[in-house]
Amino acid sequence: MKNWLIAPSNEVARRLPMLGCPLDTSNVPDDGYDAIRRGLTLRQTDGFIENRIFELDHGGTGFMISLAIGYGAAQKMTISDWELEVPGFNSPILWVEEPMRGLAGRNHYRIPGAFCEEYDPDVVINHRRVLRSGDLVRGLLLGYTFESMPDPYSQGINLDLTLVLLDQVNRRFPFQICLFVNRTTPRSSRIAWRPARKRLFDSPDKRVSGIKRKLLNVNACS
């Protein structure tokens, strides 16, 4: 009962200043209520292989983030965009567009400049836009920029960043993520990121171990 009463109180506190009734304090309640009220949960998943910032062949920088998105509200939500601000970069992160399925050679996601990697659409969530009640979306969010990685980003460090989901009316839902810095650019055999089974991430441990072996082989050849 206590939690049930807090949410309406916070909503009133947000609306009163807009109606010309200032509160005694200038602090606007900020307890994640907007996300909770809409039944939205955002969580980073998997390990450093699936959550990294890495160099690209053309000198740019790639971003991979493994996410789980849960949604439980009655009305659907549309993801209009993602924002990721990374210190040292002057331009916004570009999110990889959905491949044109059915065309030869265009059935997989590819980050421009990451010629050794391709991503099956079943493990990527860039194209997942509409969330309905009961949805649980898990997969990789792929982005890139043509800017080079700043020098202070040394191999092996972890970056604490804020990723923001924007909905159809431009409401912002920020949450914290951590990305591993990988400055080793694989240039040899192609890596194919595909689901291990028919259902996405049914066996994450086996999938991750297989990916790690592939990356180790690529690094050994480069």
Secondary structure, DSSP 4 states (H G I P E B T S, - for coil): -HHHHHHHHHHHHHHHHHTT---SS-PPP-SSHHHHHTTEEEEE-S-TTTSEEEE-TTS-EEEEEEEEEEE--SS-EEEEEEEE--TT--SPPEEPPPP-TTSTT-SSB--TT-TTEEE-GGGB-TT--EE-TT-EEEEEEEEEESSPPPTT--TT-EEEEEEEEEETT--EEEEEEEEEEE-----SS-EEE--SSSSTTSSHHHHHHHHHHHHHHHHHH-
